[in-house]
Amino acid sequence: MSVTHETTRITWTIRPVIYLPMVHRQEAELPACAYGFKPHASD
């Protein structure tokens, strides 16, 4: 797909994406860094 504006042209490729159900991830162990994650407080 391409978009052209005056003399600038932007082109990118569109590809299908396969999303895996989250149910399969319940058995997986999270990496150690996931347990150290602290979400930022919202302003």
Secondary structure as GFF3:
##gff-version 3
##sequence-region A 1 43
A	DSSP	beta_strand	2	5	.	.	.	ID=ss1
A	DSSP	beta_strand	8	11	.	.	.	ID=ss2
A	DSSP	three_ten_helix	22	25	.	.	.	ID=ss3
A	DSSP	alpha_helix	32	35	.	.	.	ID=ss4
###
